[in-house]
Amino acid sequence: MTAQDEMRLLPWSGPGGKPCYLSTDDAGGYMSRLADNIEAVQLGTAIELLEVACGTLDDRDAELNDLRRLGHELADALRDLLRVASSRGHLLRASKPHRS
């Protein structure tokens, strides 16, 4: 079992939008691999969404509802990416040896 400060923030939220954490030393375990795969999907989705956003924003005839939907999708993707970045940053800090 890992220490409280070494728990992994998972790329999904729990009931009420609360963060979910994984407590394990097994980076190759099922839940760790699942989290890695979901993070990869989230990153890929953000890349695709960015391409769509650039095209939509360049379209002078884009409908207001399309722009609103795009804004919501971008906000969702940004929320996912911030969670991934936070989790990976924490994992990097936790993997560095502690100096005395």
C-alpha angles and dihedrals in degrees: 000000000000127000118263092256091052098056116124119241105228122224093244134059131234132226112325091015092287117156119259122217134197120217110199141115091212107096088178095052124119097259093045091051091046091052091048091051093048091049089052090051091048091051092048091049091052091052091051092045091052090056091050091047093053091051094045094048090051090053108094089194096055112136120242091238090053090052092048092050089048090051091052092047091049091050091051091048092048090051090052092047093049090052091050092047092048092048094047093045090052091048090052092051092046093051094054114097114252116241122217 
